[in-house]
Amino acid sequence: MRTICNRLGRTSRRAAILIAAVAVTMLALPSAAMAEDNYFNWCTRADTSCQTGVEVGLVEGECMTAPAAYHKTQVCIKYDGDYVYVYDGQADGYAAMAEIGNDNGSINSRLCRNNKGYGTWVRCNFDWAEAGEHRAWGGYKISTMEMPTEFLWAWNGK
């Protein structure tokens, strides 16, 4: 009888250790949402907000297109909702990017990524203060360290 209890006790301890190891491993891994937010080296900075856009069909707002050298990325801003739309204008495997910059508030740079592929639109929903100058850039992301963009336009008070 004692032998059976010891075996069961050892088995239970091994199972508990295995379960604890799996739980620690799972908690240590970043969630899919966390990984999405850190697609560029700026995304870890406190003054930067990064989003991966949600694919949409309807686009609203003022729009501009980056030159061919910046992969014909199109950026639209819907001022009264702080929405940023990004169109991937080139079939190249790179994510189309928009950057919105401003000097008013604790977040000075907002990055919106379109990783859905050529010919698609995505929308990011940011929140920024309407006061002050805002600037929009469009381009593409090569890596976590490289994102060529072209200045598109600036606006105030919208």
C-alpha positions in Angstrom: 0.0 0.0 0.0 2.8 2.4 0.8 4.4 1.9 -2.6 1.2 2.8 -4.4 0.8 6.0 -2.3 4.5 7.1 -3.0 4.0 6.5 -6.7 0.8 8.5 -6.8 2.5 11.2 -4.7 5.4 11.4 -7.1 3.1 11.4 -10.1 1.0 14.2 -8.6 4.1 16.3 -7.9 5.4 15.8 -11.4 2.0 16.7 -12.9 1.9 19.8 -10.7 5.4 20.9 -11.7 4.6 20.3 -15.4 1.4 22.3 -15.1 3.2 25.2 -13.3 5.9 25.2 -16.0 3.3 25.4 -18.8 1.5 28.2 -17.0 4.7 30.3 -16.5 5.6 29.8 -20.1 2.2 30.9 -21.4 2.2 33.9 -19.2 5.6 34.9 -20.3 4.7 34.9 -24.0 3.2 38.2 -25.4 -0.3 38.1 -26.6 -1.1 38.5 -30.3 -2.4 42.0 -29.6 0.8 43.0 -27.8 2.9 41.7 -30.7 0.9 43.7 -33.2 1.5 46.9 -31.3 5.3 46.6 -31.4 5.9 46.2 -35.2 8.3 49.2 -35.3 11.1 50.3 -32.9 9.2 53.6 -32.1 6.2 51.6 -30.8 7.9 51.0 -27.4 8.3 54.8 -26.8 5.8 56.5 -24.4 5.2 59.3 -26.9 4.2 57.0 -29.8 1.0 55.0 -30.5 1.1 52.2 -33.0 -1.9 50.4 -34.5 -2.5 47.8 -37.1 -5.5 48.9 -39.1 -8.7 47.0 -39.5 -9.6 46.3 -43.1 -12.4 48.5 -44.5 -14.2 49.2 -47.8 -15.5 52.6 -47.1 -13.0 55.5 -46.9 -13.7 59.0 -45.7 -11.8 62.2 -45.3 -9.1 64.2 -46.9 -6.7 62.0 -48.9 -3.2 62.3 -50.5 -1.0 59.7 -52.2 2.7 59.3 -51.7 5.0 59.2 -54.8 5.9 55.9 -56.4 9.2 55.9 -54.5 7.1 55.5 -51.4 5.0 52.7 -52.9 2.0 54.9 -53.8 0.7 54.6 -50.3 -2.5 56.6 -49.9 -3.4 58.2 -46.6 -6.8 59.7 -45.7 -7.7 61.5 -42.5 -11.3 61.9 -41.2 -10.7 64.8 -38.9 -14.0 64.6 -36.9 -13.3 61.1 -35.7 -9.4 61.0 -35.7 -9.5 58.2 -38.2 -6.5 57.4 -40.4 -7.0 55.3 -43.5 -4.1 53.6 -45.3 -4.1 52.1 -48.8 -1.4 49.7 -49.9 -0.6 50.9 -53.4 2.1 48.4 -54.4 2.3 44.6 -54.6 5.7 44.2 -52.9 5.1 42.3 -49.6 5.8 45.4 -47.5 3.2 46.9 -45.1 1.9 50.3 -46.2 2.3 52.9 -43.4 0.9 56.3 -42.3 2.4 58.4 -39.6 0.5 61.3 -38.0 2.6 63.7 -36.0 1.7 66.6 -33.7 3.3 68.6 -31.0 0.2 69.0 -28.7 -0.2 66.2 -26.1 1.7 63.3 -24.7 1.5 61.2 -27.9 3.4 63.0 -30.7 3.6 60.2 -33.2 0.9 57.8 -34.4 1.7 54.9 -36.7 -1.0 53.1 -38.7 0.0 49.9 -40.5 -1.7 48.2 -43.4 -0.4 44.7 -43.5 -3.4 43.3 -45.4 -1.7 43.5 -48.8 -1.9 45.3 -52.1 -5.1 47.0 -53.0 -6.6 47.0 -49.5 -7.6 49.8 -47.2 -7.4 49.8 -43.4 -8.5 52.2 -40.7 -6.9 53.1 -37.4 -8.8 54.9 -34.7 -6.6 57.4 -32.9 -7.4 60.1 -30.4 -5.6 63.4 -30.7 -6.1 67.0 -29.6 -7.5 69.1 -32.4 -5.5 72.2 -31.4 -2.0 72.7 -32.9 -0.4 71.5 -36.1 -0.7 68.0 -37.3 1.3 66.4 -40.1 0.7 63.3 -42.2 3.3 61.1 -43.9 2.8 58.0 -46.1 5.2 55.2 -47.0 6.0 51.6 -46.2 7.7 49.5 -43.5 10.8 47.6 -44.5 11.7 46.3 -41.1 11.3 47.1 -37.4 14.0 49.8 -37.9 13.3 51.2 -41.4 10.2 52.9 -42.6 10.7 55.3 -45.6 7.9 57.9 -45.6 7.1 61.1 -47.6 5.5 64.2 -46.0 2.0 64.6 -47.5 0.3 67.5 -45.8 -0.3 69.4 -42.5 -3.4 70.9 -40.9 -4.4 72.9 -37.8 -7.5 72.9 -35.6 -9.4 70.0 -37.1 
